[in-house]
Amino acid sequence: MIIFKFDLYRDGGTIELETDQGVFCFDGRMGSTTSGRLYNGYPKPDNSNIIEDYTELEFEIIESLKKFKSEFYQTTIDYLITIKQK
């Protein structure tokens, strides 16, 4: 997987990753009951685009993030890698 873009929403911290396999988001919305879960695109209000079998995909994303560098978001990237490897 190749990550093209890393972005952070101002909704509480949802992380968006644009990759060669699509756009994925880690939920960080304030008050969300699915915080930290992986979505196909930005989380919909009814959570209908949550990725149920996310373990393998999440692992692949984290491994790709280890190679991705961002001058602006590197601290957030490093933190995400750390919390997802626990």
N, C-alpha and C positions, 0 to 999 in steps of 0.2 A: 504494500500500500504506500502511496506517495501522498503526503500532505502538502497542499498548495497554499492554504491559508488557515490561520488560527485567529479567532475573533471572540470577543467577550461582550455579552449583552448587558445592558444596564437594568435588568429585571431582577437583580439579586445575584447574578453571576453565571447565567447559562453560557456554556462554552460551545462555540460552533467551529467545526472542522470541515473544511472543504478538501475533499480527497479525490483521487482518481477513481474511487468506487462510489462516490456520492457525497452528500452533505449529511453529517451526523452532529448531534448535539448531546452534551452532558447537561442534564437538567440542573439548573441552579436558581430557579424561580423562587421568589419569596413566598412562603406559605405552601409550597408544593409538597405533596405526599410522596413524590417519586424523586426526591432530590438525589442527584448523583447518577441516576439511571440514564441509559443511552437511548436516544431517539433517532429516527430517520427524519432528518430535518428538524426545524424548531418544534418543540412540544406543542401539540394542539390542545385546546381547552379540555377536550374529552379524553386526552391521552391516547387516542386511537393509533398514533404512529410510534408508540413505544416499541422497542425491539425486545421481544420476549426471550429469545435464545441469544443473549448478548455476550456471553463469556468469551467465546473465541474471537469475535469481532473486537471486543474491548481490548483483549490482549494484543491483537494485531495493531490497533490504533496506538496503544501505549508504546509498543515497540517502535512504531514509526515516529512517534513524538520524541523519542530519545535521540533521533537523528535530525529532527527539525529544530531550527534555531530562529529566534525572534528577538530583535533588539528591544522591542517594547514589552513583549509578553513573556519573556524567558522565566521570570520568577513564578508566574502563574503556571506555566508549562511544567517547571520542575516540581511544583507543589502537586499538580494533578498526577504526575508520574508517581510521586511518593505515596499519595493516598490510595491510588489504584493498585499498587503493588503489595498492599497489606493483605 
